[in-house]
Amino acid sequence: MRRVCLCFLILTAFSLNLVLPSSQAQDSPGNKAPIAPSAAPTSGFRAEFLEGIAYYEQRYTRLAEAMPAENYTWRPGEGVRSVGEVFTHITAANYGVSRALGTALPNGFDPKAIQALSGDKPKVLQALKESFAHLRNATLALNDDADKPQKMFGRQSTLRGSFMIIIGHFGEHLGQSIAYARVKGVVPPWTEEAQQQQQKSADKPKP
């Protein structure tokens, strides 16, 4: 009986040894599943900045889509950015800002190649959208230390202050793009929608 019990214990230990290595391999540091990206904050200065990114992404991409392809090389004067160059400027800035915030450029990415896309509407649109996604991910990777010292566009500030500088930069060049669109007879899509809504309200029969 003692021999039977001993054989049973040996077989049990042997079978456990067959199972344990695979479980241990899954739990070892070199085989852990990739860490999920940080969840988007629902409050605080980072959440507010992410809202700003979403707002300007929507404005820039919709205006870039509304501008006819033949207008992308138009510029109001010598030495001034063209329509497409304004969009590629924002695209390059999104990557530069992300790098300043601590997120590396994508593998193989060449910032100098962005400007060369300025006359190609489909490529400009794709690059613009990808740059906003990159900036959003860079923001999600940050912590909530709003007063952390941060340099942005050559100015020493805090992380919170840098967000304000970036938003100001977005606003400056969006205004420039809107002015370009108006000169070329293009109504910004959101303005056109508001005008159509007002017209519908005006056309409703009065009670």
N, C-alpha and C positions, 0 to 999 in steps of 0.2 A: 504493500500500500504506500509505504514511504517513497519507494522508487517511482510509482505512478505519479504521486504529487510532485516529486522533483522534476520529472519529465514535463509535466504540465506547466510548471513555473518557467522552465527553460524555453518551452515553445511560446509561452505568452510574452516573455521578454524579447524573444527573437522577432515576433510579429510586430511588437511595439517599435523596435528599432527600424523595421521596414517602413513604418508610417511616419515616425517623427521627423526624419530629415526633410521631407517635402514641406511639412508644416513650418519647421524652423526656417527653411529657405524663404518662405513667404514673409516671415516676420523679420528677417535679417535686414539691416539698414540698406544694403545694396539692392534689395528686391522689393522695397516698399512701393506701393502705388503712388503715382504723382500726386503732389499736394494740389487740391482744388484751388482755383483762384479765389481771392478774398471776395466775400459777398459785398455787394454795393451798399454803402451806408445809407440809412434812411433819414438821418439828421446830421447836423453839424456842417462845418465849412466845406468838407470834401463832398458831401451830398449836394450842397448848393453849387459847387464848382461843376460837378457832373451834370447838373441841370443846365448850367450855362453851356457846357460842351454840346449837349444834345440840341439846345436851341440854335446855336450857331452852326452846327453840322447840318441841321435841317435847312437853315437859311442859305448857306453856301451851296449845298448840293442842289437844291431846287433852283437857285438862280443860275448855277452852272449848267443845269439841264435845260433851262429856258433860253439861254443864250444860243443863237444859231452858230453852228460850227464855223461858218465863214467869218464870224466876228471875233474869233479867239485871237487873231493876230492884230486886231485893231488897237491902236493906242491914241490917246488924245493929243499927243505931241511928242517931239523927239526927246529921248532920254527918260520917258515916263513908261511905267509898266503897261503892257498890253492887257487885254481882258484875260487871256490865258495865264499870263505871268502873275497876275494878282492871285489867281487860284493856286498856282504852283508855289507861290511865296508862302501862302498859308499852309500848304502841304508840307513844305520843307520846315517851316516854323514848328509845326506840330511834332515833328521828329526831333528837332533841336530842343524844344521845351521838354519833351519826354526824357531826352538824354540828360538835361540839366537836373531833372527830378530823380535821376538814378536808374532809369531804364535804358539798357543798351539798344543800339540800333539793330534792326533785324539782320540776320546773317546775309552777307553779300550786298547789303543796301548801300547805294552810293548817293549821298545827298546832292552831288553836283549833277547827277543825271536827271533829277526832277525838273530842273528848268528847261531841259531839252524837250520835255513833253508838252510845253505850253501851247503849241499850235494844234495839238491832236486832242479834240474834245473827248472821245471815249477814254483815252488813256489818262487824261486829266481827271475825269470823273472817278475812275477806278482808284487812282493814286490818292485823290482827296478823301474818299471814303475810308481807304485803308489807313490813312494817317490819323483820322479822327478815332478809329478803333484802337490804334496804337496809343494815342494820348489817353484814351479812356482806361486802357489796361494799366498804363503807367500811374494814373491817379489811384486806381484800385490797389496798387501795390504799396502805396504810402500808408504811414500811420497817421494818427490824429494829433500829432504835435504841431499845432498851428503856428506856434512861435519859434519853431526851428529856423535858424538862420539859413537863408537861401538866396543865391544870386540868380537873377533872371534878366536877360537882355542887357547885361552889363551893369545892372543896378543891384546893390546889396539890400536885401529885404528879409522878410520872413516867408515861410511857406504860404501863409494866408495872404500876405502882401503880394507874393508872386502870382497867386491865382488872380488877384485883382488886375495885375499888370497884363496877364495873358488875356483876360476878358476885354480889357481896354484895347488890346491889339486886334482882337477879333472884330470889335465894333468899328475900329478905324477903317479896316480894309473891307468890311461889309458895306459901309457907307460908300467907299470908293467904287465897289462893284455895282452898287445900286445906281450910282451916278452914271457909270459906263452904260448900264442897261438902258437907262432913261434916254441917254443921248442916241442910242441905237434903236430907240422906239420899242424897247422891251419893258413891259410892266412886270414888276416882281410878282410871282405867282400868288403869294399871300395877300398882296394888295388887290390883285384882280379878283380873288375869291371874296374878299371883303366887299368890294364894289358890287359884285354880282349878288351877294346876299342883301346888300342895301337896296338894290334895284328890285329884288323879289319882294322885299318888305314894302317898298313904295308902290308896287303894282297890285298889292292885295286890296280887294274891295274894302272900302271903309264901312264899318257897321252902321 
